[in-house]
Amino acid sequence: MNRSEFIKKCAALGIGLPVASFLLQSCDDDITSPDFQVNFSGKVVIIGAGAAGMMAGYLLHRHNIDFEILEAAPIIGGRIKRIKDFADFPIDLGAEWIHDNPDILARLIRDPEVKASVDVITYNPQTIHRAKEDGTSKINWASSFYSEYKFKSTTWFGFFEKYIANDIMDKITLDAPVTEIDYNNDKVIVKHSGGMTKEADKVLVTIPVKRLQDEAIAFTPDLPTEKTDAINSIEMGDGLKVFIEFKERFYPDVLLFGNFIEAVTSDSKTYYDAAFGKDATKNVLGLFAINENAAPFTGLDSDQEIVDAVLAELDDLFEGKATKNYVKHVVQNWSKEPHIGGSYSYTFENNTEETMDTLLKPVNDKVYFAGEAMSKYAQATVHGAALSSYEVVEKMLSSG
Ligand SMILES: Cc1cc2nc3c(=O)[nH]c(=O)nc-3n(C[C@H](O)[C@H](O)[C@H](O)COP(=O)(O)OP(=O)(O)OC[C@H]3O[C@@H](n4cnc5c(N)ncnc54)[C@H](O)[C@@H]3O)c2cc1C
């Protein structure tokens, strides 16, 4: 495993490299006076209202470009998703950790007029256990390897809702799955919601790479082979989160599977105190699992079967305390989300700069791609997805 893979896998688990600062500072960069020439004044249709799609809309809005966003789901956010009323703090059902210096939040907003105020906590769990055949063992020494950040009283969804989506909500059409993009002629024709069409000068596709691989959108003409080969070389595995409220807290801050190195470097599965560092009175345990470790759960027929399997596993590890203390649960099976289909891009067969350039390359200067899998900066993360839109929107507007 090379260094970038190691960092990526650490990030996936919520384990980060130490960083210097954790204050959210304002940022002097103003995207309305970019150092590139805006040569484009047509209309853009963005497909998908996840982090990448919303950020693209935010940027186009700031540049006074005509645009609209078509989102297949009945809600915005994609893999950032929040549940507000499960506990006495909002919970991230998808992305949860800030896998970078929290200054990244101000860099995403990039507007000196906006005085962003977001409470961020250092995520430094102290009690760390490892699962064994017959219980758990303490590996608290591993706490010195944790240096990560989380929102204190909001979520990734709350952050985007407040600072990014607020001004562009009227440009988003929900329940509008795009099925076809025809870029054969001067105008691009986007077909959605069983036959309705939109016309644009350029389109930006931000749907999950799994959905591109599943050919959820038919392109006319077909995408170039080098593009589809690059798309198909990305792996996006299964993904699951479960949150359970318990009457009593019987679990450590973090419970890992495998030895510490395996837990960091192999497909992750972690139980963690979701209330860690929050102003919370409820005991809420989270389960985060991806790829091979998620598949045994995500393949089950119902959320009830998933939570039964989780409780059985916890009962084995904690002498029946899970069932005894169970109050309620919420399951988010990302593999079964119809417009997502899994967790996030993980490994590439051929993870080279060349592959990334091919992924990001616009087709005929009309069809552009962004999203977490296309992020040169930080694949598999929220900020990486959003930053991919910074890069693509700049390319789009400067190309004319
Ligand atoms: C379980 C889990 C935990 C994670 N943890 C973290 C974390 O702690 N920190 C972190 O930084 N990142 C984390 N991530 C990754 C992060 O959530 C993603 O990288 C990021 O949110 C992806 O944003 P995106 O805009 O690229 O894609 P998405 O959020 O998937 O947005 C794509 C949008 O396109 C829509 N769409 C799909 N098909 C169509 C269509 N045909 N027509 C119209 N719309 C369509 C989808 O409904 C979706 O809204 C996690 C992800 C998962 C699943």
The ligand as a Gaussian input file, in Angstrom:
#p B3LYP/6-31G(d) Opt

LIG

0 1
 C      -21.191000       5.638000       5.034000
 C      -20.378000       6.797000       4.523000
 C      -19.530000       7.486000       5.384000
 C      -18.767000       8.551000       4.926000
 N      -17.985000       9.230000       5.792000
 C      -17.344000      10.343000       5.373000
 C      -16.725000      11.195000       6.329000
 O      -16.761000      10.936000       7.537000
 N      -16.106000      12.319000       5.868000
 C      -16.075000      12.630000       4.530000
 O      -15.491000      13.668000       4.161000
 N      -16.686000      11.843000       3.609000
 C      -17.326000      10.719000       4.013000
 N      -18.015000       9.969000       3.115000
 C      -17.896000      10.286000       1.682000
 C      -18.770000      11.485000       1.276000
 O      -20.065000      11.320000       1.787000
 C      -18.821000      11.587000      -0.238000
 O      -17.493000      11.564000      -0.754000
 C      -19.504000      12.862000      -0.751000
 O      -20.615000      13.203000       0.038000
 C      -19.907000      12.624000      -2.196000
 O      -20.466000      13.799000      -2.750000
 P      -20.814000      13.808000      -4.307000
 O      -21.481000      15.083000      -4.592000
 O      -19.631000      13.423000      -5.105000
 O      -21.839000      12.587000      -4.520000
 P      -23.280000      12.356000      -3.865000
 O      -23.356000      12.911000      -2.517000
 O      -23.563000      10.908000      -4.031000
 O      -24.265000      13.205000      -4.807000
 C      -24.673000      12.727000      -6.043000
 C      -26.150000      13.065000      -6.209000
 O      -26.569000      12.632000      -7.515000
 C      -27.900000      12.172000      -7.401000
 N      -28.185000      11.334000      -8.565000
 C      -27.802000      10.056000      -8.792000
 N      -28.257000       9.659000      -9.996000
 C      -28.921000      10.693000     -10.529000
 C      -29.612000      10.894000     -11.763000
 N      -29.702000       9.936000     -12.695000
 N      -30.216000      12.086000     -11.987000
 C      -30.149000      13.078000     -11.070000
 N      -29.500000      12.944000      -9.876000
 C      -28.892000      11.765000      -9.632000
 C      -27.904000      11.427000      -6.073000
 O      -29.226000      11.255000      -5.587000
 C      -27.056000      12.337000      -5.195000
 O      -27.843000      13.281000      -4.524000
 C      -18.830000       8.924000       3.555000
 C      -19.701000       8.256000       2.689000
 C      -20.466000       7.204000       3.158000
 C      -21.419000       6.514000       2.211000

